[in-house]
């Protein structure tokens, strides 16, 4: 059946569909825009926020840029108009009070123009080949007359056009209006149709200009106070050059972990085996340490030192414990600083009573302007208590007539400092005289003691001999012996 041109126009008008073009506009709203995060260091808390897609296209692959200590729920799809509540989990391990921002990005579907395309439609007595062609706005149609006669084609609906195409010739038109275009061959009444579509393509894009800033107001406090710090030893006696091992225990009685625990000591004598560690809730950590005293002078020995152990952490209060460390006396000459006279070194090193007497003479040889504070402390050997040594020396020297009041310079010291020793060389002659005088005095006392002992012994001998002689004479006068009384008869 052959249709009239008017009939074709009516049919096409009834079937004609308008294809609207809409542009996607994404819009993300986060409530609240700023989340208040208030908690304790090391504590884990969960907060909620609402996401709302207030745009005209779906939101895909929504994500938050990382922020230290936070975990955000990723979202794969948020449809148009959808509201969604998600969790934000916070575990902050440091004390902070600041504002941080996470950038929320997402992708969405949009369109972009496609590249123009050219299509060819052949014309002959049997019609158009093809008679139905789909294209996009901006595409071009070429009609090619392959018949041996001229054909006239004209539009029925859509864009208006009329072309007379001679045999083996062409006609060209670019379509820029979306819609259905129906045309007809005026000679053969054959109908052709061109469906012009939107030339945009659906693509997934991510536009940084549409990102949303999500703020986090952090108030993270350090409030863990339920912690026990215990020293295994509070009092230690040791030598200056030895190493002693001890330990400290830390118990976390809180319901959250104690983070980045650090131990230090005020004298810096302790070498801790652990630093910067965590202690889980309810657990106890024992940390051992070696004690290495930093002693360089003899005057620093025979003393008690208070060394304070301090525990700090990211989320706990600071705690302190004090250890008393007594450093036993040492007269090791390697502990002396500066140049010390060899004679003084030897005397202090021997530490005998005779040496102390000689040292006293040397010390008394200095002029009276010497400041007593220049003398630090003198003790003989570790086996002799200072008090015992003082009394022994006092008694010994008083026996030889040396005033004990002169001894106070000796008994408050272990070494003589450099300033005190400077006058040693200048006083050698006087010191030698004092030493010789003491030796001569002791020699005379020894000689007197020997002579006195000899006189006493001789006196005792004479007294004893006289007594025995008198007794013998007395007994003879009272009971004289006769020969008759002194012999016996053999017959008896």
Residue pairs with C-beta under 8 A, 6 or more apart in sequence:
2 189
3 11
3 189
3 191
4 189
5 156
5 184
5 186
5 189
8 156
8 182
8 184
8 191
9 156
9 157
9 182
12 156
12 157
12 180
12 182
12 193
13 157
15 180
16 157
16 179
16 180
17 180
18 179
19 178
19 179
19 197
19 198
21 178
21 198
21 200
22 56
23 110
23 111
24 55
24 56
24 57
24 108
24 109
24 110
24 111
25 55
25 56
25 57
26 53
26 55
26 56
26 57
26 59
26 106
26 108
26 210
27 53
27 54
27 55
28 51
28 52
28 53
28 54
28 55
28 59
28 62
28 78
28 104
28 106
28 210
28 212
29 51
29 52
29 54
29 212
30 49
30 50
30 51
30 52
30 104
30 212
30 214
31 49
31 50
31 52
32 49
33 213
33 214
33 215
34 99
34 215
34 216
34 217
35 47
35 49
35 88
35 214
35 215
35 216
35 217
36 217
36 219
37 45
37 47
37 90
37 92
37 216
37 217
37 218
37 219
37 220
38 219
38 220
38 221
39 45
39 90
39 92
39 219
39 220
39 221
40 220
40 221
40 222
40 223
40 224
40 256
40 315
41 92
41 93
41 94
41 95
41 220
41 221
41 222
41 224
41 259
41 314
41 315
42 91
42 92
42 93
42 224
42 256
42 257
42 258
42 259
42 314
42 315
43 91
43 92
43 256
44 89
44 90
44 91
44 256
45 89
45 90
46 87
46 88
46 89
46 90
47 87
47 88
47 89
47 90
48 85
48 86
48 87
48 88
49 85
49 86
49 88
49 214
50 83
50 84
50 85
50 86
51 62
51 75
51 78
51 83
51 84
51 85
51 86
52 82
52 83
52 84
53 59
53 78
53 79
53 80
53 81
53 82
53 83
54 81
55 80
55 108
56 80
57 80
57 108
57 109
57 110
58 77
58 78
58 79
58 80
58 108
58 109
59 75
59 77
59 78
59 79
59 106
59 107
59 108
60 76
60 77
60 78
60 106
60 107
60 108
60 109
60 204
61 74
61 75
61 76
61 106
61 107
62 74
62 75
62 76
62 78
62 104
62 105
62 106
63 72
63 74
63 75
63 104
63 105
63 106
64 70
64 72
64 102
64 103
64 104
64 214
65 102
65 103
65 104
65 105
66 102
67 100
67 101
67 102
67 216
68 92
69 90
69 91
69 92
69 93
70 88
70 89
70 90
70 102
70 216
71 88
71 89
71 90
72 86
72 88
72 102
73 86
73 87
73 88
75 84
75 86
75 106
78 84
78 106
90 216
92 218
92 220
93 259
93 260
93 314
93 315
94 220
94 314
95 220
95 221
95 222
95 314
95 315
96 218
96 219
96 220
97 218
97 219
97 220
98 218
99 215
99 216
99 217
99 218
100 215
100 216
100 218
101 213
101 214
101 215
101 216
102 213
102 214
102 216
103 211
103 212
103 213
103 214
104 211
104 212
104 213
104 214
105 206
105 208
105 211
106 206
106 210
107 204
107 205
107 206
108 204
108 205
108 206
108 207
109 202
109 203
109 204
109 205
110 202
110 203
110 205
111 198
111 200
111 201
111 202
111 203
112 200
112 201
112 203
113 138
113 199
113 200
113 201
114 136
114 138
114 199
114 200
114 201
116 138
116 139
116 140
116 174
116 199
117 135
117 136
117 139
117 140
118 139
118 140
118 141
118 142
119 133
119 135
119 139
119 140
119 141
119 142
120 141
120 142
120 143
120 144
121 128
121 129
121 130
121 133
121 141
121 142
121 143
121 144
121 192
122 128
122 129
122 143
122 144
122 146
123 143
123 144
123 145
123 146
123 147
123 151
123 153
123 165
123 185
124 145
124 146
124 147
124 151
125 147
125 188
126 188
126 190
127 185
127 188
127 190
127 191
127 192
128 143
128 185
128 190
128 191
128 192
131 190
131 191
131 192
131 193
132 192
132 193
132 195
133 141
133 192
133 193
133 194
133 195
134 194
134 195
134 197
135 141
135 175
135 194
135 195
135 196
135 197
136 196
136 197
136 198
136 199
137 175
137 176
137 177
137 178
137 196
137 197
137 198
137 199
138 174
138 175
138 176
138 199
139 174
139 175
139 196
139 199
140 172
140 173
140 174
140 175
141 172
141 173
141 174
141 175
141 194
142 170
142 171
142 172
143 153
143 163
143 165
143 170
143 171
143 172
144 169
144 170
145 151
145 165
145 166
145 167
145 168
145 169
145 170
146 168
147 167
148 167
149 167
150 164
150 165
150 166
150 167
151 164
151 165
151 185
151 186
151 187
151 188
152 162
152 163
152 164
152 165
152 185
152 186
152 187
153 162
153 163
153 165
153 171
153 183
153 184
153 185
153 186
153 192
154 161
154 162
154 163
154 183
154 184
154 186
155 161
155 162
155 181
155 182
155 183
156 182
156 183
156 184
156 191
157 180
157 181
157 182
158 177
158 179
158 180
158 181
158 182
158 194
158 196
159 173
159 175
159 177
159 181
161 173
161 183
163 171
163 173
165 171
175 181
175 194
175 196
177 196
178 196
178 197
178 198
179 196
180 193
180 194
180 195
180 196
181 193
181 194
181 195
181 196
182 191
182 192
182 193
182 194
183 191
183 192
183 193
183 194
184 190
184 191
184 192
185 191
185 192
222 313
222 314
222 315
222 316
222 317
223 315
223 317
224 252
224 254
224 256
224 258
224 313
224 315
224 316
224 317
225 316
225 317
226 252
226 253
226 254
227 250
227 251
227 252
227 253
227 254
227 258
227 311
227 316
227 317
227 319
228 249
228 250
228 251
228 253
229 248
229 249
229 250
229 309
229 311
229 319
229 320
229 321
230 248
230 249
230 250
230 251
230 321
231 246
231 248
231 309
231 321
231 323
232 246
232 247
232 248
232 249
233 246
233 323
234 321
234 322
234 323
234 324
235 323
235 324
235 326
236 244
236 246
236 291
236 323
236 324
236 325
236 326
237 325
237 326
237 328
238 244
238 291
238 293
238 325
238 326
238 327
238 328
239 327
239 328
239 330
240 293
240 295
240 300
240 301
240 327
240 328
240 330
240 332
240 335
241 295
241 330
241 332
243 290
243 291
243 292
244 290
244 291
245 288
245 289
245 290
245 291
246 288
246 289
246 291
246 323
247 286
247 287
247 288
247 289
248 263
248 286
248 287
248 289
248 309
248 311
248 321
249 284
249 285
249 286
249 287
250 258
250 261
250 279
250 284
250 285
250 287
250 311
251 279
251 283
251 284
252 258
252 279
252 280
252 281
252 282
252 283
252 284
252 285
252 316
253 282
254 281
254 316
255 281
255 282
256 281
256 315
257 278
257 279
257 280
257 281
258 278
258 279
258 313
258 315
258 316
259 278
259 313
259 314
259 315
260 276
260 277
260 278
260 313
260 314
261 276
261 277
261 278
261 279
261 285
261 311
261 312
261 313
261 316
262 275
262 276
262 311
262 312
262 313
263 270
263 272
263 274
263 275
263 287
263 289
263 309
263 310
263 311
264 272
264 309
264 310
264 312
265 307
265 308
265 309
265 310
266 306
266 307
266 308
266 310
267 294
267 305
267 307
268 294
269 291
269 292
269 293
269 294
269 307
269 325
270 289
270 290
270 291
270 292
270 307
270 309
271 289
271 290
271 291
271 292
272 287
272 288
272 289
273 287
273 288
273 289
274 285
274 287
277 285
279 285
291 325
293 305
293 325
293 327
295 301
295 327
295 330
295 335
296 335
296 337
297 335
297 336
297 337
297 415
298 329
298 330
298 331
298 332
298 335
298 336
298 414
298 415
299 376
299 377
299 414
299 415
299 417
300 327
300 335
301 327
301 328
301 329
301 330
301 335
301 414
302 327
302 328
302 329
302 377
302 379
302 414
303 326
303 327
304 324
304 325
304 326
304 327
305 324
305 325
305 326
305 327
306 322
306 323
306 324
306 325
307 322
307 323
307 325
308 320
308 321
308 322
308 323
309 320
309 321
309 322
309 323
310 318
310 319
310 320
311 318
311 319
311 320
312 318
328 382
329 379
329 382
329 414
330 382
331 348
331 349
331 351
331 379
331 381
331 414
331 415
333 340
333 345
333 349
336 345
336 415
337 418
338 417
338 418
339 418
340 415
340 416
340 418
340 421
341 421
341 424
341 425
343 362
344 359
344 362
344 416
344 421
344 424
347 355
347 356
347 358
347 359
347 362
348 359
348 378
348 414
348 415
350 380
351 379
351 380
351 381
351 384
352 380
353 392
353 393
353 396
355 380
356 378
356 380
356 389
356 393
356 410
357 393
357 396
357 397
357 402
357 438
358 435
358 438
359 378
359 410
360 393
360 397
360 402
360 406
360 407
360 410
361 431
361 434
361 435
361 438
362 431
362 434
362 435
363 375
363 409
363 410
364 406
364 409
364 434
365 427
365 430
365 431
365 434
366 420
366 423
366 427
367 423
367 427
370 420
370 423
371 420
372 409
372 412
374 416
374 417
374 419
374 420
375 409
375 412
375 413
375 416
375 417
375 420
376 412
376 413
376 414
376 415
376 416
376 417
377 412
377 413
377 414
377 415
378 410
378 411
378 412
378 413
378 414
378 415
379 386
379 389
379 414
380 389
386 411
390 407
390 411
393 407
393 410
394 404
394 407
397 404
397 407
398 404
400 438
400 441
400 442
400 445
401 441
402 438
424 431
